[in-house]
């Protein structure tokens, strides 16, 4: 029996990339994984892989810009399990790499909606459920772009810097509770977002998303006591 056996985990952006790799790893360690993503087809593929390996999952097709739907998801989790043991806020969008003065307002708004506001709504909805666990663990995916602040990356950089402030603040509020919240910078991995950001890069020179899965498991394990930290995958 593993430390995640029987635990309930929620993963956003579970249809591909880091989210899919993490969901599969969580399920392989015995957790029941709630898979959240916009793509029904991608969710079904993740679910198929989990079930073939003997794991279990619940599929939730959901656009994270739909805030009331996030609230309803929290209520549904409470009705079915009365708690949440692990939350991985992985879903994100890159936006457009362009000068800030040229950035389309709709693109900027979507970047903030998905990368920041949706995670705040997840915190708002899942906080009581995580506190109902004996060891609620939350992890959010950030990026070095939050600190490098390179030209043309403003949309993404602003959203990740805001996400870090959000999670660090919540982590401070979790002191003295069963909940620990951290951030993970996975670095360059072979993902669709990385390919979009670096179209001239050879993806075969990068590690696959599965490489970071063991660290995600560690940070979402009830044995992890780290709180309010930014962890970098090396």
QUIKALIN-V439039 format. One record per pair of residues at least 12 apart in sequence whose C-alpha atoms are under 8 Angstrom apart, sorted by sequence separation. I is the first residue (numbers start at 1). J is the second residue. If there is no record, write none. Layout:
BEGIN
i=(I:I)
j=(J:J)
END
This chain:
BEGIN
i=(11:23:47:95:145:146:95:146:168:190:146:147:167:168:190:44:95:145:146:167:43:95:167:190:9:94:143:189:190:191:43:93:142:188:189:190:191:215:92:164:188:189:190:15:189:14:15:40:93:142:212:4:9:11:13:14:15:24:28:35:39:92:93:142:7:8:9:10:11:12:13:14:23:27:32:33:34:35:36:37:38:91:92:5:6:7:8:9:10:11:12:13:15:31:32:33:34:35:36:37:38:91:4:5:6:7:8:9:10:11:12:13:24:28:30:31:32:33:34:35:36:37:38:3:4:5:6:8:10:15:16:20:24:28:32:34:36:37:38:186:2:4:15:23:28:37:140:2:14:15:27:1:14:15:27:15:16:27:89:15:14:182:138:142:143:144:84:136:137:138:139:140:141:142:143:116:135:136:137:138:139:140:141:142:143:144:85:86:111:115:116:119:134:135:136:137:138:139:140:141:142:143:182:83:84:85:111:115:133:135:139:141:180:181:182:183:185:187:83:84:116:120:131:180:181:182:183:184:185:186:187:82:83:108:112:116:131:180:181:182:183:184:185:186:187:65:83:84:85:111:115:130:131:180:181:182:183:184:185:186:65:83:84:85:89:130:182:184:64:71:82:83:85:86:87:88:89:90:116:67:70:71:74:78:85:86:87:88:89:90:65:70:74:84:85:86:87:88:89:99:100:103:175:65:88:99:37:64:67:71:98:99:100:70:74:97:98:99:100:97:98:171:172:96:97:171:97:96:95:96:168:94:95:167:168:94:93:19:18:19:8:10:8:9:8:9:10:11:12:13:14:7:8:9:10:11:12:13:14:139:7:8:9:10:11:12:13:7:9:11:12:13:139:139:137:138:137:137:137:136:135:94:93:97:94:87:86:86:17:18:17:17:21:22:25:21:25:18:22:26:17:18:21:25:18:22:18:22:4:3:4:3:3)
j=(23:35:59:107:157:158:108:159:181:203:160:161:181:182:204:59:110:160:161:182:59:111:183:206:26:111:160:206:207:208:61:111:160:206:207:208:209:233:111:183:207:208:209:35:209:35:36:61:114:163:233:26:31:33:35:36:37:46:50:57:61:114:115:164:30:31:32:33:34:35:36:37:46:50:55:56:57:58:59:60:61:114:115:29:30:31:32:33:34:35:36:37:39:55:56:57:58:59:60:61:62:115:29:30:31:32:33:34:35:36:37:38:49:53:55:56:57:58:59:60:61:62:63:29:30:31:32:34:36:41:42:46:50:54:58:60:62:63:64:212:29:31:42:50:55:64:167:30:42:43:55:30:43:44:56:45:46:57:119:46:46:219:179:183:184:185:126:178:179:180:181:182:183:184:185:159:178:179:180:181:182:183:184:185:186:187:129:130:155:159:160:163:178:179:180:181:182:183:184:185:186:187:226:128:129:130:156:160:178:180:184:186:225:226:227:228:230:232:129:130:162:166:177:226:227:228:229:230:231:232:233:129:130:155:159:163:178:227:228:229:230:231:232:233:234:113:131:132:133:159:163:178:179:228:229:230:231:232:233:234:114:132:133:134:138:179:231:233:114:121:132:133:135:136:137:138:139:140:166:118:121:122:125:129:136:137:138:139:140:141:117:122:126:136:137:138:139:140:141:151:152:155:227:118:141:152:91:118:121:125:152:153:154:125:129:152:153:154:155:153:154:227:228:153:154:228:155:155:155:156:228:155:156:228:229:156:156:90:90:91:81:84:83:84:84:85:86:87:88:89:90:84:85:86:87:88:89:90:91:216:85:86:87:88:89:90:91:86:88:90:91:92:219:220:219:220:220:221:222:222:222:193:193:197:197:220:220:221:190:191:191:192:209:210:213:210:214:209:213:217:209:210:213:217:212:216:213:217:221:221:222:222:223)
END
